[in-house]
Amino acid sequence: MVDIAGSIHERYVVARRIGVLARHLAPLLPENGRVLDVGCGDGAMSQAILRLRPDLRMEGIEVMRRGRPEIKVSMYDGETIPFADGSFDSVLFVN
């Protein structure tokens, strides 16, 4: 059975939310910065930001592989970030 409510929510609410958040976050990130997206899911938020700010380098970490991420995603245990201190200019932790 098709989940009509879930499909509508995904298509309209989630996509709009990502767009609004990306427009708010993109100007806050440093020029030519390297950004870590913690809990990036499928990378949709990072991709939306990159469309607005192609100067950035986005990378994500996630505890569970989700879909086909459009950014580089490293798996991690949810506790220890697998990068050395100072590896990124900014960190996103959205949602």
Secondary structure, DSSP 8 states (H G I E B T S, - for coil): ---HHHHHIIIIIIHHHHHHHHHHHGGGS-TT-EEEEET-TTSHHHHHHHHH-TT-EEEEEESS--S--SSEEEE--SSS-SS-TTS-SEEE---
